[in-house]
Amino acid sequence: MNGGCIVVEQSVGLQGEVALEGAKNAVLVIMASSVLASGVTILTNVPALADVFQMKQLLEQLGAVITFDQATKTMEINTTTLNDCVVSPELMRKMRASILVAGPLLARFGRARVALPGGCLLGARPIDLHLRAFARMGVAIEVVGEYLHMNAHPLCAQTFVLEYPSVGATENMMMAAVLTQGVTRIINAAVEPEVLDLIAILRKMGARIEIEVPGTLVIEGVSVLSAVEYEIIPDRLEAGTLLIAAAVTNGHISIPDCPHTVMDVFLERLTEMGHEITLHSANKGVTLKATDVPRAVSFRTGPYPGFPTDLQAPMMVAQCLALGTSVIYETVFENRLVHTRELQKMGAQIVQDGSLIATVKGVDCLYGASVIAPDIRASAALVIAGLAAQGQTIMTGIHHFRRGYTRLEDKLCALGARIKVQE
Ligand code: EPZ
């Protein structure tokens, strides 16, 4: 699982047109939401990611019967056969999204037996906000060995203020609330595009959810939800990763299904660097023509619509090769700058101030090196760095790359990149 490596040669001038896959951080929670309805949920535009197969395995452990046709990117999830509420610690540890079955299980069956989730090592990543929200809704939570035993007697509608607009806690509480009698309010909720995609399918299933400003979800519980067919939104994070790959190789690429309306802050930073960004239409499609004298820009990550933390690592690579100095402030995860040391191996001039701030001084070039991917988004950043670097870069830890991207190396090669994967 954790073997293999990616070999990247310097690749100048990526160019051409590239399509996006469905969004990882939408499809995982939407798969979990299928537990809320008894029937056959049909999902289209499903990306063939390692995490999607993990979530498929997790739902099958609960008794769901699932087929996934990778050729048509269509998944059918039959939850009429759901017969359990216990998820093994081994499966829970595989990824953070595992915890997102808790809310649906509590809503449908009134109980859940889950272990603490795994996922990228970006910091402590506690689930206290999830558990406090459940407890507020009347869930009794007991730690039994590696398991959290959760029992609702029954769930009760509540108003809950999230101290931090946690994506996962918002999603979990919302899914617990859609079948809970009464009106639940989630104040200071996350409103990332992937959260809005979850709201869209829940509404299609029959849920009553309103969004009030600023960031309050009002959920009026209903008695039953129906299984539906739904198309997953395109992945804005894959789009950003591809655009940065073109930017650092002095390339020129088009992404016709790029959801630019949810990427404003990120696209503005690329424009400030001097790259030419052209929007195809009012709601989707982007072309980037790189400048050969990029200027360094500073940015801080934050909850949507701020700069996405999941594009911080790739964007750091772009700053390593820009004119001037960039200050990068990671505010979402307390340990999400670990890729700095790998980029320093390639000649990047980066000084870290604690674990939240990195100051990047642009250099004329990076040099290929042997590097280790510490997490999903860092793995993409290191591949991008390898495309720009002189010489050859060998990256291990490709299981992270497989968790977050569907054969991204094939897409990059089709644009002119020189990448070989040795699984
Ligand atoms: C989701 O993670 C995404 N994962 C992450 O993408 C993304 O980076 C993150 O949202 C922020 O946008 C999925 O959707 C599967 P959070 P999540 O709860 O829900 C703290 C990727 O690479 N926190 O918004 O785990 C937490 O530690 C991944 O695709 C608590 O303290 O993010 C973090 O510092 C990485 N207690 C901050 O909040 C809690 O109970 C944001 O976490 C929950 C979160």
Residues whose N, C-alpha, C, O or C-beta is under 5 A from the ligand:
A	BS01	EPZ	N25 R96 A97 R125 P126 I127 D128 L129 H130 Y164 P165 S166 V167 G168 A169 T309 D310 V332 F333 E334 I376 R377
